[in-house]
Amino acid sequence: MHIINTTALISINETMIIQLVSFLVFMFLINRIMFRPLQQTMRDREGYVDRLIKEIDDVEKDIIDQKEQMKAKQATVRQEAFKVSEAMEDSGQKEATAIFDEAQAEIADINAQTAATVKAQIVAARSHLEEEAKSLSQAILEKVLDRRIAA
């Protein structure tokens, strides 16, 4: 090997060509061994992430649809509950009216029975009072007249 004695910063000689060929071989090998598999892995990962994003969007749409269905079901259930509540209220109102009417009829019956009893007692009391009044008036007259009155 021969030593060249020059003062230039860059000299083109056989070592530079060997270094250039070594560098190109190195680049070819690193590209084959490292960069291509790494790029393939990155592409696979991007595809996987894209699929996950799509699945997430689909699930979010499903959730929104299910929420809307739940709201619709909730609205129908509320309407049905309102109808049942109205029906129960009407039924209760009818039952209360029937009970009230029955109680009024019972009160009227009791009033009629009481009135009949009172009338009977008044009639009995009047007849008894008439007899009492007659006997009392006869006793007073006998005392005042000082004799016995035949009735």
C-alpha positions as CSV (number, residue, x, y, z in Angstrom):
1,M,0.0,0.0,0.0
2,H,1.1,3.3,-0.9
3,I,0.8,6.4,1.3
4,I,-0.2,9.6,-0.5
5,N,0.9,12.7,1.1
6,T,-1.5,15.5,0.2
7,T,-2.8,18.4,2.1
8,A,-6.4,18.3,0.6
9,L,-9.3,17.8,2.9
10,I,-10.9,15.0,0.7
11,S,-8.9,12.8,-1.5
12,I,-10.5,10.2,-3.8
13,N,-8.6,7.0,-3.7
14,E,-9.3,3.2,-3.4
15,T,-10.2,3.5,0.3
16,M,-13.1,5.8,-0.4
17,I,-14.4,3.4,-3.0
18,I,-14.2,0.5,-0.6
19,Q,-15.9,2.6,2.1
20,L,-18.6,3.5,-0.4
21,V,-19.2,-0.1,-1.4
22,S,-19.2,-1.1,2.3
23,F,-21.7,1.6,3.0
24,L,-24.0,0.5,0.1
25,V,-23.8,-3.2,1.3
26,F,-24.6,-2.0,4.8
27,M,-27.6,0.0,3.6
28,F,-28.9,-3.0,1.5
29,L,-28.6,-5.3,4.5
30,I,-30.1,-2.9,7.0
31,N,-33.0,-2.2,4.6
32,R,-33.6,-6.0,4.1
33,I,-33.1,-7.0,7.8
34,M,-34.5,-4.0,9.7
35,F,-36.4,-1.4,7.7
36,R,-38.7,-3.6,5.6
37,P,-40.0,-5.7,8.5
38,L,-40.4,-2.6,10.6
39,Q,-42.3,-0.9,7.8
40,Q,-44.5,-4.0,7.4
41,T,-45.2,-4.1,11.2
42,M,-46.1,-0.4,11.1
43,R,-48.5,-1.0,8.2
44,D,-50.0,-4.0,10.0
45,R,-50.4,-1.9,13.2
46,E,-52.0,1.0,11.2
47,G,-54.5,-1.5,9.7
48,Y,-55.2,-2.9,13.1
49,V,-55.8,0.6,14.6
50,D,-58.0,1.5,11.6
51,R,-60.1,-1.6,12.2
52,L,-60.3,-0.8,15.9
53,I,-61.5,2.8,15.1
54,K,-64.1,1.4,12.7
55,E,-65.3,-1.1,15.3
56,I,-65.5,1.7,17.9
57,D,-67.5,3.8,15.5
58,D,-69.8,0.9,14.8
59,V,-70.2,0.2,18.5
60,E,-70.9,3.9,19.2
61,K,-73.6,3.9,16.5
62,D,-75.1,0.7,18.0
63,I,-75.1,2.4,21.5
64,I,-76.9,5.5,20.0
65,D,-79.4,3.2,18.3
66,Q,-80.0,1.3,21.5
67,K,-80.4,4.5,23.5
68,E,-83.0,5.7,21.0
69,Q,-84.8,2.4,21.2
70,M,-84.7,2.5,25.0
71,K,-86.2,6.1,24.9
72,A,-88.9,4.9,22.6
73,K,-89.7,1.9,24.8
74,Q,-89.6,4.2,27.8
75,A,-92.1,6.5,26.2
76,T,-94.5,3.7,25.3
77,V,-94.2,2.2,28.8
78,R,-94.9,5.6,30.3
79,Q,-98.0,6.0,28.1
80,E,-99.2,2.5,29.0
81,A,-98.6,3.3,32.7
82,F,-100.5,6.5,32.3
83,K,-103.4,4.6,30.7
84,V,-103.3,2.0,33.5
85,S,-103.2,4.8,36.1
86,E,-106.2,6.5,34.4
87,A,-108.1,3.2,34.3
88,M,-107.4,2.5,37.9
89,E,-108.4,6.0,38.8
90,D,-111.7,5.6,36.9
91,S,-112.3,2.2,38.5
92,G,-111.6,3.7,41.9
93,Q,-113.9,6.6,41.2
94,K,-116.6,4.3,40.1
95,E,-116.1,2.1,43.2
96,A,-116.1,5.1,45.4
97,T,-119.3,6.4,43.8
98,A,-120.9,2.9,44.2
99,I,-119.9,2.8,47.9
100,F,-121.1,6.4,48.4
101,D,-124.5,5.6,46.8
102,E,-124.8,2.4,48.8
103,A,-124.0,4.4,52.0
104,Q,-126.6,7.0,51.1
105,A,-129.2,4.3,50.4
106,E,-128.3,2.7,53.8
107,I,-128.6,6.1,55.5
108,A,-132.0,6.7,53.8
109,D,-133.2,3.2,55.0
110,I,-131.9,3.9,58.6
111,N,-133.6,7.4,58.5
112,A,-136.9,5.7,57.3
113,Q,-136.7,3.1,60.0
114,T,-135.8,5.7,62.6
115,A,-138.7,7.9,61.4
116,A,-141.1,5.0,61.6
117,T,-139.8,4.1,65.1
118,V,-140.2,7.7,66.2
119,K,-143.7,8.0,64.8
120,A,-144.7,4.8,66.6
121,Q,-143.2,6.1,69.8
122,I,-144.9,9.5,69.3
123,V,-148.3,7.7,68.7
124,A,-147.8,5.5,71.7
125,A,-146.8,8.6,73.8
126,R,-149.8,10.6,72.6
127,S,-152.2,7.8,73.4
128,H,-150.6,7.4,76.8
129,L,-150.6,11.2,77.3
130,E,-154.3,11.3,76.3
131,E,-155.1,8.6,78.9
132,E,-152.9,10.3,81.4
133,A,-154.5,13.7,80.6
134,K,-158.0,12.3,80.9
135,S,-157.3,10.6,84.2
136,L,-155.5,13.8,85.5
137,S,-158.3,16.1,84.4
138,Q,-160.8,13.7,86.0
139,A,-158.9,13.7,89.2
140,I,-158.6,17.5,89.2
141,L,-162.3,17.9,88.5
142,E,-163.2,15.5,91.3
143,K,-161.1,17.4,93.7
144,V,-162.4,20.7,92.7
145,L,-166.0,19.6,92.6
146,D,-165.6,17.4,95.6
147,R,-167.5,14.6,94.1
148,R,-167.0,11.7,91.9
149,I,-167.6,12.1,88.1
150,A,-168.7,9.1,86.1
151,A,-167.1,8.9,82.8
